């Protein structure tokens, strides 16, 4: 079997994905978004080439967290 290496293409075909976050679990939603952004859903995936797609997420305020994360988890930001 032959290994195929992709070459960077300036005019890569990028697709827009629309994801509705209402009712989805936070971690599974993040994983789904990461797959599209990195381009792992394509047959021409190579880790060293940016061939990912664009993602729009709506209804992010309706995302579901499991357990007691809403109360206990603290998010930190460093600027």
ABEGO torsion letter per residue (X at the ends): XBBBBBBBBABBBBBBBBBBABGBBAAAAAAAAAAAAAGAABAABBAABBABBBBBBBGAAABBBBEAAAAABBBBBBX
